[in-house]
Amino acid sequence: MEVRDPLHGAIQLEPAEVAIVDHPFVQRLRGIKQMGFSELPFPGAVHTRYAHSLGAMELAGRAFDGVFRRDPFGDPVVRRRMRDAVRIAALGHDLGHAPFSHCTEFAMPPLRALGVAAYRPDAVSDRLDQTASHEDYTVAVLTQSSLAGRIAEHFPFTGRHVAALVSREVDAPDDFFVHQGRDYRRILSQLVSSELDVDRLDYLVRDSYFSGARYGEIDLNWLLSNLEWHEEDGGDVSLMLDQRAVYAFDDFMISRYHMFMSVYFHHKSVVYEEMLKRHFAGPARTWQFPTEIEAYLPLDDVAMHAYLRAADDEWARRIVERRPYRRVLERHGDARQVDLTEARRRLDEAGMDHLAAGSIGKLSRYSAMGKKRERAPRIWVIDRSPGSRERRAPLENSTAIFQRYQDARHITRIYVHEADVERARGLVQD
């Protein structure tokens, strides 16, 4: 089967893959817009999680083929099962997204209520009573829903194996990813979720294309063609990048950072998210995310819009009628420079209702203040520069990009009722 994609061209699907793509939980993603409320300031951004998932699947196959040009398997059957597993993981990595994508994730139930049987107990013990994430719902769909049976029916692996590539917290059921003393789970997981994964490579280019922003125009093919594998002590196999593509990696990281600051954190998108939070925090809320996973199937953007239209609440009406609070203050800088305490105090003293929102832009979750994030699997760089010996080094030691952008960039904003705009601007002036 062939699927035509505006970014990647013809995407070829094997019959077993078609059976997974056609499953209702995958088809559900057709009803969830990739960029949530971003379609309001960027009206072309109406593409879906479904299209992105197919794109990530396509890139996973390309990345796998590039990484393992130097074939370590020696067995085409083993190679095929590894390739199939990473493609299905890339296809399914967003299965748990809620209506409006990330915008409603704050309202999910505690992880404990969703179920944690697939996780290593030590990995989730400190967040059982915290709000679940879309990744947690993804793991639940892959391990608890009818999709799990569909995967096992068509492939020599289970939904639990797929979930183990989506989340490092999942307890792998066996040694499926081990072959001839090498463990490939790490590198296959890195292709799905890491600092250089197919999820980011697809959504950055796709979101840029459909939003009309140009920050995401990266050298995608050069990055994919320079991926390799590296065997660490103990037999774990990790992702490795050729030194000649490090500058392309830097460009990719900066492009992603700029997409967040200029597109994903756009003030019009942010105010709708804040109004949605006001509704969910109020007495008119009747929406609850189900913890029985099959009941999650009908939840998409259409269902959320229908709920908001029927809700007896000012915030829901404002969202449906496109009547947002208006921005009267915006600050950029470090945490001290964007503090809103004084501005909010003045508005409170004047009895003026307002929404305050903060966004934090970070170049990387891989490196925080110059330190490699704990538990993040290391990506390596190989340097074969002429005239010197071959060298391998951690990615964070092979580029200055993490140090140059190690400080978080904050954006804070205040929004008020449209009738209060002029008076509020006078109150919040420095």
C-alpha positions as CSV (number, residue, x, y, z in Angstrom):
1,M,0.0,0.0,0.0
2,E,1.2,3.5,-0.8
3,V,0.3,6.7,1.1
4,R,1.1,10.1,-0.5
5,D,2.6,12.6,1.9
6,P,3.3,16.3,1.1
7,L,6.7,16.2,2.8
8,H,8.1,12.7,2.3
9,G,6.4,11.7,-0.9
10,A,5.2,8.1,-1.3
11,I,5.2,6.2,2.0
12,Q,5.2,2.4,1.4
13,L,3.3,0.3,3.9
14,E,3.5,-3.5,4.2
15,P,0.3,-5.5,4.7
16,A,1.0,-6.1,8.4
17,E,1.6,-2.3,8.8
18,V,-1.7,-1.5,7.1
19,A,-3.5,-3.7,9.6
20,I,-2.0,-1.5,12.4
21,V,-2.6,1.8,10.6
22,D,-6.3,0.8,10.0
23,H,-6.9,0.1,13.7
24,P,-9.4,2.5,15.3
25,F,-6.8,3.8,17.8
26,V,-4.5,4.9,15.0
27,Q,-7.3,6.3,12.9
28,R,-8.5,8.3,15.9
29,L,-5.4,10.5,15.3
30,R,-7.1,11.9,12.2
31,G,-9.4,13.8,14.5
32,I,-6.6,15.5,16.5
33,K,-4.9,18.5,15.1
34,Q,-1.1,18.4,15.5
35,M,-0.7,22.0,16.8
36,G,-3.8,22.5,19.0
37,F,-4.8,26.1,19.1
38,S,-2.0,27.2,16.8
39,E,-4.4,27.0,13.9
40,L,-5.8,30.3,15.2
41,P,-2.8,32.5,14.5
42,F,-1.5,30.1,11.8
43,P,-4.7,29.1,9.8
44,G,-2.7,26.6,7.6
45,A,-1.7,24.6,10.7
46,V,-4.7,22.2,10.5
47,H,-2.6,19.0,9.9
48,T,-3.2,16.0,12.2
49,R,-1.4,13.7,14.5
50,Y,-2.3,10.9,12.0
51,A,-0.2,12.5,9.2
52,H,2.6,13.2,11.6
53,S,2.6,9.6,12.8
54,L,2.8,8.3,9.3
55,G,5.7,10.7,8.6
56,A,7.5,9.6,11.7
57,M,7.1,6.0,10.7
58,E,8.6,6.7,7.3
59,L,11.5,8.5,8.8
60,A,12.0,5.6,11.3
61,G,12.5,3.2,8.4
62,R,14.9,5.5,6.6
63,A,16.9,6.2,9.8
64,F,17.1,2.4,10.6
65,D,18.4,1.7,7.1
66,G,21.0,4.5,7.5
67,V,22.1,3.5,11.0
68,F,22.6,-0.1,10.1
69,R,24.3,0.2,6.8
70,R,27.1,-1.5,8.6
71,D,25.0,-4.5,9.4
72,P,25.6,-6.0,12.9
73,F,22.8,-8.5,12.8
74,G,24.1,-11.1,10.3
75,D,20.5,-12.5,10.1
76,P,17.9,-10.9,7.8
77,V,15.0,-12.2,10.0
78,V,16.4,-10.4,13.1
79,R,17.1,-7.2,11.1
80,R,13.5,-7.3,9.8
81,R,11.9,-7.7,13.2
82,M,14.0,-4.8,14.6
83,R,13.1,-2.6,11.7
84,D,9.4,-3.4,12.0
85,A,9.4,-2.8,15.7
86,V,10.9,0.7,15.4
87,R,8.5,1.6,12.6
88,I,5.5,0.6,14.6
89,A,6.8,2.4,17.6
90,A,7.2,5.6,15.5
91,L,3.7,5.1,14.2
92,G,2.3,4.7,17.7
93,H,4.3,7.2,19.7
94,D,1.4,9.7,19.8
95,L,-1.5,7.4,20.3
96,G,-2.2,8.8,23.7
97,H,-2.6,12.5,22.7
98,A,-5.8,14.1,24.0
99,P,-8.1,16.5,22.1
100,F,-6.3,19.7,21.1
101,S,-3.0,17.8,21.5
102,H,-1.0,19.2,24.4
103,C,-3.5,21.8,25.3
104,T,-5.7,19.6,27.5
105,E,-3.0,17.4,29.0
106,F,-3.1,19.3,32.2
107,A,-6.6,17.8,32.9
108,M,-5.6,14.2,32.7
109,P,-6.1,11.9,35.8
110,P,-3.4,10.8,38.1
111,L,-1.1,8.1,36.7
112,R,-2.2,5.7,39.5
113,A,-5.8,5.7,38.1
114,L,-4.6,5.0,34.6
115,G,-2.7,1.9,35.4
116,V,1.1,1.2,35.7
117,A,1.4,-2.5,35.1
118,A,3.7,-2.0,32.1
119,Y,6.1,0.2,34.0
120,R,9.1,-0.7,36.1
121,P,8.0,0.1,39.7
122,D,11.1,2.1,40.5
123,A,10.6,4.3,37.4
124,V,7.2,5.6,38.3
125,S,7.0,5.3,42.1
126,D,7.5,9.1,42.6
127,R,4.8,10.2,40.2
128,L,1.9,7.8,40.8
129,D,-0.3,10.6,42.2
130,Q,0.9,13.2,39.6
131,T,-1.1,14.0,36.5
132,A,-0.6,11.4,33.7
133,S,0.8,12.5,30.4
134,H,0.0,11.7,26.8
135,E,2.9,9.3,26.9
136,D,1.3,7.4,29.7
137,Y,-1.9,7.1,27.7
138,T,0.2,5.9,24.8
139,V,1.7,3.2,26.9
140,A,-1.8,2.2,28.1
141,V,-3.1,2.1,24.5
142,L,-0.2,-0.1,23.4
143,T,-0.5,-2.5,26.3
144,Q,-4.1,-2.5,27.5
145,S,-6.3,-1.8,24.4
146,S,-7.4,-4.0,21.5
147,L,-4.5,-2.5,19.5
148,A,-2.1,-4.7,21.6
149,G,-3.8,-7.8,20.3
150,R,-3.7,-6.5,16.7
151,I,0.1,-5.9,16.9
152,A,0.7,-9.4,18.3
153,E,-1.4,-10.9,15.6
154,H,0.6,-9.4,12.8
155,F,4.2,-9.2,14.1
156,P,6.6,-11.3,16.1
157,F,6.4,-8.8,19.0
158,T,3.8,-7.3,21.3
159,G,2.5,-3.9,22.2
160,R,4.6,-4.1,25.3
161,H,7.7,-4.4,23.1
162,V,6.6,-1.3,21.2
163,A,5.8,0.6,24.4
164,A,9.4,-0.2,25.6
165,L,10.7,1.8,22.6
166,V,8.3,4.7,23.2
167,S,9.1,5.0,27.0
168,R,12.3,4.1,28.8
169,E,10.1,3.6,32.0
170,V,8.4,0.5,30.5
171,D,9.6,-2.8,31.7
172,A,10.7,-4.8,28.6
173,P,9.0,-8.3,28.8
174,D,11.9,-10.3,27.5
175,D,15.2,-10.2,25.6
176,F,13.6,-9.5,22.2
177,F,16.0,-6.7,21.5
178,V,19.1,-8.7,22.4
179,H,21.0,-10.4,19.6
180,Q,24.5,-12.0,19.7
181,G,25.3,-10.2,23.0
182,R,24.2,-6.8,21.8
183,D,21.1,-5.0,23.2
184,Y,19.4,-2.8,20.6
185,R,16.6,-1.4,22.7
186,R,18.5,1.7,23.5
187,I,19.3,2.8,19.9
188,L,15.8,1.8,18.7
189,S,14.3,3.9,21.5
190,Q,16.6,6.8,20.6
191,L,15.3,6.8,17.1
192,V,11.8,7.2,18.5
193,S,12.5,9.5,21.5
194,S,15.8,11.4,22.0
195,E,17.5,14.6,21.1
196,L,17.7,13.4,17.5
197,D,14.6,11.3,16.9
198,V,12.2,10.9,14.0
199,D,9.4,12.4,16.0
200,R,11.1,15.8,16.2
201,L,12.6,15.5,12.7
202,D,9.1,15.1,11.3
203,Y,7.1,17.5,13.4
204,L,9.6,20.3,13.0
205,V,9.5,20.2,9.2
206,R,5.8,19.4,9.1
207,D,4.7,22.2,11.5
208,S,6.9,24.7,9.7
209,Y,5.4,23.7,6.3
210,F,1.8,23.9,7.4
211,S,2.1,27.0,9.6
212,G,4.0,29.0,7.0
213,A,6.9,29.6,9.4
214,R,10.3,28.9,7.9
215,Y,12.3,28.0,11.0
216,G,11.9,24.3,10.4
217,E,13.7,24.1,7.1
218,I,16.5,21.8,8.2
219,D,18.8,19.5,6.3
220,L,16.8,16.4,7.1
221,N,18.3,14.0,4.6
222,W,21.9,14.9,5.6
223,L,21.1,14.2,9.2
224,L,19.5,10.8,8.4
225,S,22.3,9.8,6.1
226,N,24.9,10.4,8.8
227,L,23.4,8.3,11.6
228,E,25.3,5.2,12.7
229,W,25.5,2.8,15.7
230,H,27.9,2.6,18.5
231,E,28.5,-0.3,20.9
232,E,29.1,0.7,24.5
233,D,30.7,-1.4,27.2
234,G,28.2,-4.0,28.3
235,G,26.7,-4.5,24.8
236,D,24.2,-1.6,24.8
237,V,24.0,-0.1,21.3
238,S,23.6,3.6,21.1
239,L,22.9,6.2,18.4
240,M,25.9,7.9,16.8
241,L,26.2,10.9,14.4
242,D,29.1,11.5,12.0
243,Q,31.0,14.7,12.9
244,R,30.4,16.1,9.5
245,A,26.7,16.5,10.3
246,V,27.2,18.2,13.6
247,Y,26.6,21.6,12.1
248,A,23.3,20.3,10.6
249,F,22.4,19.1,14.1
250,D,23.1,22.5,15.5
251,D,20.9,24.1,12.9
252,F,18.2,21.5,13.7
253,M,18.3,22.4,17.4
254,I,18.2,26.1,16.9
255,S,15.3,25.8,14.4
256,R,13.3,23.8,16.9
257,Y,14.1,26.4,19.6
258,H,12.9,29.2,17.3
259,M,9.7,27.3,16.5
260,F,8.9,27.1,20.1
261,M,9.5,30.7,20.8
262,S,7.8,32.1,17.7
263,V,5.1,29.6,16.8
264,Y,4.2,27.1,19.6
265,F,4.3,29.9,22.2
266,H,2.4,32.5,20.1
267,H,0.4,34.8,22.3
268,K,-2.9,33.9,20.6
269,S,-2.4,30.2,21.1
270,V,-1.4,30.7,24.8
271,V,-4.5,32.8,25.7
272,Y,-6.8,30.0,24.5
273,E,-5.0,27.5,26.5
274,E,-5.4,29.7,29.6
275,M,-9.1,30.2,29.0
276,L,-9.4,26.4,28.7
277,K,-7.7,26.0,32.0
278,R,-10.1,28.5,33.6
279,H,-13.0,26.4,32.3
280,F,-11.6,23.2,33.6
281,A,-10.9,24.7,37.0
282,G,-14.5,26.1,37.3
283,P,-17.8,24.6,38.5
284,A,-19.2,24.2,35.0
285,R,-16.6,21.5,34.1
286,T,-18.2,18.1,33.4
287,W,-15.5,16.6,31.2
288,Q,-13.4,13.8,32.7
289,F,-10.7,11.8,31.0
290,P,-11.6,8.1,31.2
291,T,-9.2,5.7,32.8
292,E,-10.7,2.6,31.0
293,I,-8.6,2.8,27.9
294,E,-11.2,1.7,25.3
295,A,-13.4,4.6,26.5
296,Y,-10.6,6.9,25.3
297,L,-11.2,5.9,21.7
298,P,-13.9,8.5,20.8
299,L,-12.1,11.4,22.3
300,D,-10.9,13.8,19.6
301,D,-11.1,17.5,18.7
302,V,-14.7,17.2,17.5
303,A,-15.7,15.7,20.9
304,M,-14.0,18.5,22.8
305,H,-15.6,21.2,20.6
306,A,-19.1,19.6,21.1
307,Y,-18.5,19.5,24.9
308,L,-17.4,23.2,25.0
309,R,-20.4,24.3,22.9
310,A,-22.7,22.6,25.4
311,A,-21.0,23.9,28.5
312,D,-22.7,26.7,30.5
313,D,-19.6,28.7,31.1
314,E,-18.1,32.0,29.9
315,W,-14.7,30.5,29.2
316,A,-16.1,27.7,27.1
317,R,-18.2,30.3,25.1
318,R,-15.2,32.5,24.5
319,I,-13.3,29.6,23.1
320,V,-16.1,28.5,20.8
321,E,-16.9,32.0,19.7
322,R,-13.3,33.0,19.3
323,R,-13.5,35.9,21.8
324,P,-10.2,35.7,23.7
325,Y,-9.0,38.0,26.5
326,R,-6.6,40.6,25.0
327,R,-2.9,40.9,25.6
328,V,-1.8,44.0,27.5
329,L,1.7,43.0,28.7
330,E,4.4,40.8,27.3
331,R,8.0,40.3,28.6
332,H,10.9,38.3,27.4
333,G,14.1,37.4,29.3
334,D,15.3,35.5,32.3
335,A,13.1,34.7,35.3
336,R,13.9,38.0,37.0
337,Q,13.2,40.1,33.9
338,V,9.8,38.7,33.2
339,D,8.4,38.8,36.7
340,L,4.7,39.9,36.7
341,T,4.2,40.2,40.5
342,E,3.9,44.0,40.5
343,A,1.8,44.2,37.4
344,R,-0.6,41.6,38.7
345,R,-0.8,43.4,42.1
346,R,-1.9,46.6,40.4
347,L,-4.6,44.8,38.4
348,D,-5.8,43.0,41.6
349,E,-6.1,46.3,43.5
350,A,-8.1,47.7,40.6
351,G,-10.4,44.7,40.8
352,M,-9.6,43.8,37.2
353,D,-9.8,40.1,36.2
354,H,-6.9,38.9,34.2
355,L,-5.1,35.9,32.9
356,A,-1.3,35.5,33.4
357,A,0.7,33.0,31.4
358,G,4.3,31.9,31.3
359,S,6.2,30.0,28.7
360,I,9.7,28.7,29.0
361,G,11.9,28.0,26.0
362,K,14.9,25.6,26.4
363,L,17.1,24.5,23.6
364,S,17.4,21.0,25.0
365,R,16.1,18.6,27.7
366,Y,19.3,16.6,27.0
367,S,21.5,19.2,28.7
368,A,20.4,21.5,31.6
369,M,22.8,24.2,32.7
370,G,25.7,22.4,31.0
371,K,24.9,19.0,32.6
372,K,23.7,16.0,30.8
373,R,20.2,15.2,31.8
374,E,20.0,12.3,34.2
375,R,19.0,9.0,32.6
376,A,19.1,10.4,29.0
377,P,20.8,7.8,26.9
378,R,24.0,9.2,25.4
379,I,24.3,10.0,21.7
380,W,27.8,9.7,20.3
381,V,29.7,11.5,17.6
382,I,32.4,9.9,15.4
383,D,35.1,12.0,13.9
384,R,37.0,10.6,10.9
385,S,38.6,13.9,9.9
386,P,41.5,13.3,7.5
387,G,45.0,13.4,9.1
388,S,43.9,12.3,12.5
389,R,42.9,9.1,14.3
390,E,39.3,8.1,14.4
391,R,37.7,9.5,17.6
392,R,34.3,9.0,19.4
393,A,33.0,11.4,21.9
394,P,29.6,12.2,23.5
395,L,27.4,14.6,21.6
396,E,27.5,17.2,24.3
397,N,31.3,17.3,24.1
398,S,31.2,17.6,20.3
399,T,29.2,20.8,19.8
400,A,29.1,24.2,21.7
401,I,25.4,24.5,21.1
402,F,24.3,23.3,24.5
403,Q,26.6,25.7,26.3
404,R,25.6,28.7,24.1
405,Y,21.9,28.1,24.8
406,Q,22.0,26.6,28.2
407,D,19.9,29.4,29.8
408,A,16.2,29.2,29.6
409,R,14.3,32.0,27.8
410,H,11.1,33.1,29.5
411,I,8.0,34.7,28.0
412,T,5.3,36.1,30.4
413,R,2.0,37.7,29.4
414,I,-1.0,39.3,30.9
415,Y,-4.4,39.2,29.2
416,V,-7.6,41.1,30.2
417,H,-11.2,41.5,29.2
418,E,-11.6,43.4,26.0
419,A,-13.4,46.2,27.8
420,D,-10.5,46.7,30.2
421,V,-7.6,46.9,27.7
422,E,-6.8,50.6,27.8
423,R,-7.2,50.9,31.6
424,A,-5.1,47.8,32.1
425,R,-2.3,49.0,29.9
426,G,-2.1,52.2,31.9
427,L,-1.8,50.1,35.1
428,V,0.8,47.7,34.0
429,Q,3.2,50.1,32.4
430,D,6.7,49.9,33.9
